[in-house]
Amino acid sequence: AFAQSNVTVYGIVDVMYNNIKADGKDAVSAIDGGGLSGSRIGFKGTEDLGSGMKAIFTLEYAIANDDNSGVGALQTGWSSTAARQQFVGLTSNWGTVVAGRLHTTAYDWAVLSNPLAGTAFDATGKAGARSLLVAGSAGRANNAFAYVSPNFSGFTFAYNHARITEAANVATSAAYSFSTTTGAVTLTPAKAAASDSYANLLSGTYANGPIAASLVYSKVTGKTGNSARVDDVTEWGLAGSYDFGVAKAFASYQSLKDDIVSNSDKKWQLGVSIPVGNGKILGTYGKATIDTNYTSTTVYDDAKGFGLAYDYNLSKRTDIYAGYAKYSNDGVGTNGIKGIATTAGDSARIYAVGLRHSF
């Protein structure tokens, strides 16, 4: 029965030693997980239904491999989620349709635009990441549906729709955050007892030879439980990469607008991947301009960050790495790195060495 279902078991085990320091706080050292990849275990499979159609499924769960939490546990201090993906769907020559808890098209956009996306060294993900357009938990959505087109000579497009019904705060229930200490921003007015909220994302991606580019648009609409007022948050992002052979260059730009305020937030990022020996040097730098005030007491201002890492392949499935990242908070918010908060004008940094194995 197992063979007939064509089920594959896969996963990643990533462990590192890291040292984290924020201005005004003591340094913290630890054996931790998730340096270059969140540790996980997954099950995926297909069944041939005939006429070119197949049923597909994926069940993928985070592993906090540095403690006694086991499968489905949250990685302490990170945004790793218990269930990374849980979906079932159909695929054919007309495309793929899936439903469940999904990696959104924004997750794919972030990975395409940043060689350190979702890693411990992705300080640009902290630089104003109040967005769906980031890798990690913010790039995933519950109660979601997706359609992904076939590949047309390198071009694909995707549509995601997510219903938002569980959380009291529409902004955080759509799984986008500003990477604050608590990992969420509460908008004003609060969306108490939201009953009709949803997110839509649409992307177009071209990848052919050395060139890759992607344009993604997202809109989150939340209706308050005690009024008919609708709060829309719209965002778009443009990303691309080009492989020169001696190096691969990455760039992205994104802009977010909330109808509560008149201003918009913006973020740009540049990255590079350079083959060196049996590995790669990975680097990224980004800056966010945060012009909006989302609460009555806190203004989230400009932020910037950079990360640098070297990843060395011991084999096709095992690699070792070392890296450093620094996040600078130029404003008034309490942003940080790996759960270590910074205050206005302060910064936080992390350096780490680790080992990763894929199976």
PATOR-878527 format. One record per residue (C-alpha): residue in three letters; z, y, x; residue number from 1. Coordinates in pm, 1 decimal, padded with zeros to 6 digits. Example, Ala and Ser with C-alpha at 12.3 -4.5 7.8 and 13.67 -1.06 7.14 Angstrom:
2
(ALA,(00780.0,-00450.0,01230.0),1);
(SER,(00714.0,-00106.0,01367.0),2);
REM end
This chain:
359
(ALA,(00000.0,00000.0,00000.0),1);
(PHE,(00081.5,00234.2,00287.0),2);
(ALA,(-00259.9,00173.7,00444.9),3);
(GLN,(-00443.2,00219.6,00114.7),4);
(SER,(-00283.5,00559.9,00066.2),5);
(ASN,(-00401.6,00669.5,00412.7),6);
(VAL,(-00070.0,00839.5,00491.6),7);
(THR,(-00013.0,01010.3,00826.4),8);
(VAL,(00333.1,01085.4,00965.0),9);
(TYR,(00337.5,01382.7,01202.4),10);
(GLY,(00576.5,01634.2,01348.3),11);
(ILE,(00693.8,01863.6,01626.0),12);
(VAL,(01021.8,01858.6,01819.1),13);
(ASP,(01082.5,02186.6,02004.2),14);
(VAL,(01404.2,02261.8,02193.0),15);
(MET,(01489.4,02552.5,02422.0),16);
(TYR,(01763.7,02725.4,02615.4),17);
(ASN,(01775.7,03093.8,02524.4),18);
(ASN,(01974.7,03404.0,02606.6),19);
(ILE,(01980.8,03691.9,02357.3),20);
(LYS,(02116.8,04041.5,02409.5),21);
(ALA,(02122.9,04347.5,02184.3),22);
(ASP,(02239.9,04694.0,02287.5),23);
(GLY,(02612.0,04731.7,02226.0),24);
(LYS,(02667.2,04357.1,02188.1),25);
(ASP,(02755.6,04073.8,02422.3),26);
(ALA,(02481.2,03837.0,02535.2),27);
(VAL,(02464.2,03500.3,02358.9),28);
(SER,(02331.6,03179.1,02517.9),29);
(ALA,(02252.2,02857.4,02335.3),30);
(ILE,(02053.1,02537.7,02316.8),31);
(ASP,(01830.2,02605.1,02018.4),32);
(GLY,(01516.3,02490.6,01840.1),33);
(GLY,(01188.4,02658.2,01757.8),34);
(GLY,(01077.5,02834.0,02074.9),35);
(LEU,(00701.1,02799.0,02033.5),36);
(SER,(00700.8,02600.6,01707.7),37);
(GLY,(00948.6,02532.0,01434.0),38);
(SER,(01053.2,02167.5,01459.7),39);
(ARG,(00931.1,01965.0,01162.4),40);
(ILE,(00841.6,01629.7,01017.8),41);
(GLY,(00558.0,01585.5,00772.5),42);
(PHE,(00366.9,01335.0,00564.6),43);
(LYS,(00008.0,01388.5,00457.9),44);
(GLY,(-00250.9,01167.6,00302.1),45);
(THR,(-00577.6,01134.0,00115.5),46);
(GLU,(-00725.7,00902.1,-00142.2),47);
(ASP,(-01099.6,00868.8,-00195.4),48);
(LEU,(-01169.8,00916.2,-00566.8),49);
(GLY,(-01544.8,00865.1,-00538.4),50);
(SER,(-01840.4,01103.2,-00581.0),51);
(GLY,(-01725.0,01299.1,-00276.6),52);
(MET,(-01386.5,01390.0,-00425.3),53);
(LYS,(-01050.8,01315.3,-00262.4),54);
(ALA,(-00688.0,01359.9,-00364.6),55);
(ILE,(-00472.0,01514.2,-00091.7),56);
(PHE,(-00103.4,01585.8,-00041.6),57);
(THR,(00131.0,01727.8,00223.3),58);
(LEU,(00511.1,01714.1,00238.1),59);
(GLU,(00646.4,01898.8,00543.1),60);
(TYR,(01011.0,01978.5,00623.0),61);
(ALA,(01191.7,02178.4,00887.1),62);
(ILE,(01426.1,02008.3,01132.5),63);
(ALA,(01718.4,02183.5,01301.6),64);
(ASN,(01703.0,01948.1,01598.7),65);
(ASP,(01975.3,02123.0,01800.1),66);
(ASP,(02264.3,02031.4,01566.7),67);
(ASN,(02377.5,01776.8,01306.4),68);
(SER,(02190.1,01926.1,01010.6),69);
(GLY,(01902.3,01679.7,00998.3),70);
(VAL,(01577.9,01699.8,00802.4),71);
(GLY,(01530.9,01997.1,00571.8),72);
(ALA,(01800.6,02211.3,00733.1),73);
(LEU,(01759.0,02577.4,00814.2),74);
(GLN,(01736.0,02662.7,01184.3),75);
(THR,(02038.0,02883.3,01255.4),76);
(GLY,(01937.9,03244.5,01313.9),77);
(TRP,(01571.2,03186.8,01232.8),78);
(SER,(01357.0,03223.3,00926.5),79);
(SER,(01268.0,02853.0,00922.7),80);
(THR,(01269.0,02710.0,00575.0),81);
(ALA,(01384.4,02371.2,00452.9),82);
(ALA,(01052.7,02288.9,00286.6),83);
(ARG,(00765.6,02429.7,00487.8),84);
(GLN,(00490.7,02290.4,00262.1),85);
(GLN,(00491.8,02072.1,-00049.0),86);
(PHE,(00163.5,02039.6,-00234.4),87);
(VAL,(-00088.5,01809.3,-00396.6),88);
(GLY,(-00451.4,01883.0,-00475.6),89);
(LEU,(-00817.0,01788.6,-00481.0),90);
(THR,(-01091.5,01848.1,-00227.5),91);
(SER,(-01467.4,01808.7,-00256.5),92);
(ASN,(-01790.9,01977.7,-00152.9),93);
(TRP,(-01700.9,02264.2,-00391.7),94);
(GLY,(-01383.1,02341.7,-00194.7),95);
(THR,(-01014.1,02261.1,-00206.1),96);
(VAL,(-00757.6,02330.1,-00478.3),97);
(VAL,(-00385.2,02273.7,-00417.5),98);
(ALA,(-00059.2,02370.2,-00589.4),99);
(GLY,(00309.1,02369.0,-00492.6),100);
(ARG,(00486.1,02544.1,-00205.1),101);
(LEU,(00210.9,02665.2,00025.0),102);
(HIS,(00124.4,02829.2,00350.2),103);
(THR,(-00055.8,03132.0,00209.6),104);
(THR,(-00381.6,03271.8,00337.2),105);
(ALA,(-00165.6,03546.5,00493.9),106);
(TYR,(00000.0,03280.0,00713.6),107);
(ASP,(-00342.9,03179.3,00844.8),108);
(TRP,(-00432.9,03546.4,00894.8),109);
(ALA,(-00122.9,03602.9,01110.7),110);
(VAL,(-00190.5,03299.3,01329.0),111);
(LEU,(-00549.3,03411.0,01385.0),112);
(SER,(-00440.3,03761.1,01486.2),113);
(ASN,(-00149.8,03684.0,01722.9),114);
(PRO,(-00121.3,03417.8,01998.2),115);
(LEU,(00261.1,03421.6,01963.2),116);
(ALA,(00279.0,03432.8,01582.2),117);
(GLY,(00589.0,03262.8,01446.4),118);
(THR,(00740.3,03196.1,01790.6),119);
(ALA,(01068.4,03311.9,01945.0),120);
(PHE,(00865.1,03559.9,02151.0),121);
(ASP,(00684.0,03727.3,01860.6),122);
(ALA,(00865.9,04060.2,01867.5),123);
(THR,(00572.0,04220.0,01686.1),124);
(GLY,(00662.1,04007.3,01384.1),125);
(LYS,(00991.1,04197.7,01384.7),126);
(ALA,(00819.8,04532.9,01427.2),127);
(GLY,(00806.1,04635.2,01066.3),128);
(ALA,(00724.2,04294.5,00919.1),129);
(ARG,(00794.2,04389.8,00558.0),130);
(SER,(00493.9,04192.5,00457.8),131);
(LEU,(00331.9,03875.5,00332.7),132);
(LEU,(00095.2,03897.6,00627.1),133);
(VAL,(00317.9,03723.8,00881.3),134);
(ALA,(00365.8,03367.0,00996.3),135);
(GLY,(00683.5,03175.2,00921.8),136);
(SER,(00873.5,03180.3,00595.7),137);
(ALA,(00725.0,03515.0,00494.6),138);
(GLY,(00379.6,03362.0,00500.6),139);
(ARG,(00477.0,03092.1,00249.1),140);
(ALA,(00506.5,03107.7,-00128.6),141);
(ASN,(00676.6,02903.2,-00399.0),142);
(ASN,(00516.8,02822.7,-00737.2),143);
(ALA,(00178.3,02879.3,-00579.0),144);
(PHE,(-00183.8,02785.3,-00639.8),145);
(ALA,(-00465.9,02812.6,-00386.7),146);
(TYR,(-00840.1,02771.0,-00371.1),147);
(VAL,(-01017.1,02745.8,-00034.1),148);
(SER,(-01395.0,02752.6,-00026.8),149);
(PRO,(-01619.1,02521.9,00176.0),150);
(ASN,(-01729.5,02643.3,00517.2),151);
(PHE,(-02054.3,02842.6,00489.6),152);
(SER,(-02183.8,02860.9,00848.3),153);
(GLY,(-01842.6,02973.1,00972.0),154);
(PHE,(-01740.0,03180.7,00669.9),155);
(THR,(-01468.7,03076.5,00424.4),156);
(PHE,(-01275.6,03260.5,00156.8),157);
(ALA,(-00941.8,03177.2,-00004.6),158);
(TYR,(-00743.4,03284.3,-00308.7),159);
(ASN,(-00367.6,03238.2,-00357.8),160);
(HIS,(-00160.7,03305.0,-00668.8),161);
(ALA,(00218.3,03271.8,-00684.7),162);
(ARG,(00446.5,03310.5,-00984.7),163);
(ILE,(00779.2,03474.7,-00905.6),164);
(THR,(01052.4,03378.0,-01150.7),165);
(GLU,(01358.7,03249.9,-00966.3),166);
(ALA,(01500.1,03544.0,-00772.6),167);
(ALA,(01668.4,03855.5,-00902.3),168);
(ASN,(01483.6,04073.0,-00651.1),169);
(VAL,(01107.2,04060.7,-00690.4),170);
(ALA,(01043.4,04184.6,-00338.8),171);
(THR,(01232.6,03907.7,-00164.9),172);
(SER,(01131.1,03637.3,-00410.3),173);
(ALA,(00770.8,03689.2,-00302.2),174);
(ALA,(00891.1,03585.2,00043.4),175);
(TYR,(00823.5,03907.4,00223.8),176);
(SER,(01095.0,04077.2,00422.8),177);
(PHE,(01153.7,04357.9,00666.7),178);
(SER,(01327.5,04122.3,00909.6),179);
(THR,(01662.4,04291.3,00869.7),180);
(THR,(01990.1,04118.9,00940.6),181);
(THR,(01978.3,03959.2,00597.8),182);
(GLY,(01601.3,03912.4,00608.3),183);
(ALA,(01527.0,04115.3,00296.4),184);
(VAL,(01477.4,04467.1,00167.7),185);
(THR,(01601.6,04556.7,-00179.4),186);
(LEU,(01373.1,04797.3,-00355.2),187);
(THR,(01493.6,05071.0,-00587.3),188);
(PRO,(01529.9,05013.1,-00874.9),189);
(ALA,(01648.6,04655.8,-00832.6),190);
(LYS,(01439.1,04399.7,-01016.3),191);
(ALA,(01720.8,04228.6,-01200.6),192);
(ALA,(01628.4,03925.1,-01410.9),193);
(ALA,(01258.9,03957.0,-01335.0),194);
(SER,(01065.4,03753.3,-01586.2),195);
(ASP,(00699.7,03828.2,-01522.8),196);
(SER,(00628.4,03880.0,-01154.5),197);
(TYR,(00350.8,03741.2,-00939.8),198);
(ALA,(00157.3,03777.1,-00615.8),199);
(ASN,(-00217.1,03751.3,-00552.8),200);
(LEU,(-00382.2,03717.5,-00213.6),201);
(LEU,(-00751.6,03708.5,-00128.1),202);
(SER,(-00906.2,03658.6,00214.3),203);
(GLY,(-01239.3,03620.1,00386.1),204);
(THR,(-01255.5,03459.5,00730.8),205);
(TYR,(-01538.4,03410.5,00978.2),206);
(ALA,(-01498.1,03176.3,01275.7),207);
(ASN,(-01800.8,03068.1,01475.3),208);
(GLY,(-01816.1,03016.1,01850.1),209);
(PRO,(-01605.2,03270.6,02041.2),210);
(ILE,(-01572.4,03509.8,01745.1),211);
(ALA,(-01314.2,03499.4,01466.3),212);
(ALA,(-01232.5,03768.1,01211.1),213);
(SER,(-01036.5,03783.3,00886.9),214);
(LEU,(-00975.3,04038.1,00613.3),215);
(VAL,(-00691.1,03971.7,00370.0),216);
(TYR,(-00564.2,04165.3,00066.4),217);
(SER,(-00239.1,04106.1,-00118.4),218);
(LYS,(-00078.4,04254.7,-00427.4),219);
(VAL,(00272.7,04182.2,-00551.5),220);
(THR,(00349.1,04289.6,-00907.7),221);
(GLY,(00705.3,04283.9,-01038.6),222);
(LYS,(00826.5,04365.6,-01388.4),223);
(THR,(01189.7,04460.7,-01434.1),224);
(GLY,(01402.4,04262.1,-01674.0),225);
(ASN,(01533.0,04567.4,-01855.5),226);
(SER,(01219.6,04780.4,-01885.3),227);
(ALA,(00842.8,04758.9,-01899.5),228);
(ARG,(00801.8,04938.4,-01566.3),229);
(VAL,(00579.1,04751.5,-01322.7),230);
(ASP,(00617.9,04793.8,-00947.5),231);
(ASP,(00309.0,04712.0,-00740.7),232);
(VAL,(00311.4,04651.5,-00366.2),233);
(THR,(-00037.8,04631.9,-00216.6),234);
(GLU,(-00130.9,04546.9,00138.4),235);
(TRP,(-00437.9,04470.2,00341.0),236);
(GLY,(-00486.5,04343.5,00693.0),237);
(LEU,(-00780.8,04314.1,00931.6),238);
(ALA,(-00761.6,04077.0,01228.4),239);
(GLY,(-00996.7,03937.9,01487.5),240);
(SER,(-01024.0,03755.1,01816.5),241);
(TYR,(-01288.4,03699.4,02082.0),242);
(ASP,(-01287.6,03429.1,02348.7),243);
(PHE,(-01434.9,03562.6,02674.2),244);
(GLY,(-01373.4,03234.0,02853.9),245);
(VAL,(-01146.2,03384.8,03118.4),246);
(ALA,(-00928.4,03527.8,02839.1),247);
(LYS,(-00907.3,03543.0,02461.3),248);
(ALA,(-00829.4,03881.4,02304.8),249);
(PHE,(-00657.5,03935.6,01968.8),250);
(ALA,(-00612.3,04246.0,01752.1),251);
(SER,(-00487.5,04327.1,01403.1),252);
(TYR,(-00411.4,04619.7,01175.7),253);
(GLN,(-00231.9,04619.9,00842.2),254);
(SER,(-00121.4,04875.8,00585.7),255);
(LEU,(00127.0,04843.6,00298.1),256);
(LYS,(00175.8,05073.1,-00001.4),257);
(ASP,(00452.4,05058.4,-00261.9),258);
(ASP,(00407.3,05259.3,-00581.4),259);
(ILE,(00775.9,05356.8,-00573.9),260);
(VAL,(00701.7,05587.7,-00281.9),261);
(SER,(00409.8,05808.1,-00185.8),262);
(ASN,(00383.6,05706.7,00179.2),263);
(SER,(00251.2,05384.1,00331.6),264);
(ASP,(00364.0,05160.9,00617.5),265);
(LYS,(00128.4,05062.6,00897.3),266);
(LYS,(00135.6,04813.8,01183.4),267);
(TRP,(-00102.9,04724.7,01464.0),268);
(GLN,(-00088.5,04456.4,01729.1),269);
(LEU,(-00282.1,04349.6,02038.5),270);
(GLY,(-00261.6,04008.1,02201.6),271);
(VAL,(-00410.3,03798.7,02479.9),272);
(SER,(-00428.6,03432.0,02580.7),273);
(ILE,(-00525.7,03364.5,02945.4),274);
(PRO,(-00588.2,03010.1,03076.4),275);
(VAL,(-00394.8,02959.7,03400.3),276);
(GLY,(-00381.6,02617.0,03561.9),277);
(ASN,(-00297.7,02353.2,03305.7),278);
(GLY,(-00155.3,02608.7,03066.4),279);
(LYS,(-00187.2,02957.5,02919.0),280);
(ILE,(-00026.3,03299.0,02951.4),281);
(LEU,(00036.6,03436.6,02602.8),282);
(GLY,(00114.5,03801.2,02537.2),283);
(THR,(00140.8,04043.3,02246.3),284);
(TYR,(00238.4,04404.5,02179.8),285);
(GLY,(00276.2,04573.6,01843.1),286);
(LYS,(00398.8,04893.1,01683.4),287);
(ALA,(00494.4,04972.8,01324.3),288);
(THR,(00506.3,05312.5,01158.4),289);
(ILE,(00744.6,05290.1,00863.1),290);
(ASP,(00716.3,05602.7,00649.9),291);
(THR,(00885.3,05480.8,00333.9),292);
(ASN,(01244.3,05486.0,00215.2),293);
(TYR,(01318.2,05174.2,00010.2),294);
(THR,(01686.1,05234.7,-00059.4),295);
(SER,(01897.9,05538.7,-00128.0),296);
(THR,(02095.5,05502.1,00195.8),297);
(THR,(01864.5,05355.0,00460.1),298);
(VAL,(01540.3,05479.8,00608.4),299);
(TYR,(01337.9,05225.1,00801.6),300);
(ASP,(01158.8,05412.6,01076.1),301);
(ASP,(00920.0,05323.9,01358.1),302);
(ALA,(00961.5,05006.7,01561.5),303);
(LYS,(00778.2,04831.4,01842.9),304);
(GLY,(00797.1,04506.6,02031.3),305);
(PHE,(00628.4,04290.7,02293.3),306);
(GLY,(00639.0,03928.4,02397.3),307);
(LEU,(00517.9,03730.6,02698.7),308);
(ALA,(00520.5,03353.9,02755.0),309);
(TYR,(00367.3,03081.4,02971.9),310);
(ASP,(00293.7,02745.1,02812.7),311);
(TYR,(00220.5,02453.0,03051.4),312);
(ASN,(00073.4,02124.6,02928.4),313);
(LEU,(00233.3,01811.2,03071.6),314);
(SER,(00003.7,01601.8,02849.1),315);
(LYS,(-00197.5,01642.3,02528.8),316);
(ARG,(00120.8,01621.4,02321.7),317);
(THR,(00397.3,01754.3,02547.8),318);
(ASP,(00436.1,02100.2,02701.8),319);
(ILE,(00700.8,02314.2,02867.1),320);
(TYR,(00726.4,02691.5,02830.7),321);
(ALA,(00913.8,03005.2,02932.8),322);
(GLY,(00905.1,03347.2,02774.8),323);
(TYR,(01057.4,03689.0,02715.7),324);
(ALA,(01043.2,03930.9,02422.9),325);
(LYS,(01190.8,04271.8,02348.9),326);
(TYR,(01223.4,04453.7,02017.6),327);
(SER,(01292.2,04830.4,02006.8),328);
(ASN,(01424.7,04994.0,01692.2),329);
(ASP,(01327.2,05362.2,01689.6),330);
(GLY,(01466.5,05437.8,01346.6),331);
(VAL,(01775.2,05403.9,01131.9),332);
(GLY,(01737.5,05049.3,01001.7),333);
(THR,(01931.8,04743.7,01120.3),334);
(ASN,(01644.0,04536.0,01253.6),335);
(GLY,(01688.3,04276.6,01524.3),336);
(ILE,(01570.0,03960.6,01689.8),337);
(LYS,(01681.7,03609.9,01592.4),338);
(GLY,(01952.3,03743.0,01363.2),339);
(ILE,(02098.5,03984.3,01622.4),340);
(ALA,(02090.9,04328.8,01462.4),341);
(THR,(02014.3,04657.6,01634.4),342);
(THR,(02098.1,05006.8,01520.5),343);
(ALA,(01904.0,05331.8,01555.8),344);
(GLY,(01752.7,05376.8,01900.2),345);
(ASP,(01871.6,05037.6,02024.5),346);
(SER,(01680.9,04731.2,02134.2),347);
(ALA,(01723.4,04354.1,02154.8),348);
(ARG,(01568.6,04102.6,02392.3),349);
(ILE,(01541.3,03726.3,02432.4),350);
(TYR,(01439.4,03502.6,02719.6),351);
(ALA,(01405.6,03127.9,02690.4),352);
(VAL,(01274.1,02809.1,02849.8),353);
(GLY,(01186.7,02506.6,02641.5),354);
(LEU,(01015.5,02172.4,02585.6),355);
(ARG,(00788.9,02082.9,02292.4),356);
(HIS,(00652.8,01743.8,02185.3),357);
(SER,(00405.1,01676.4,01904.2),358);
(PHE,(00345.9,01343.0,01734.1),359);
REM end
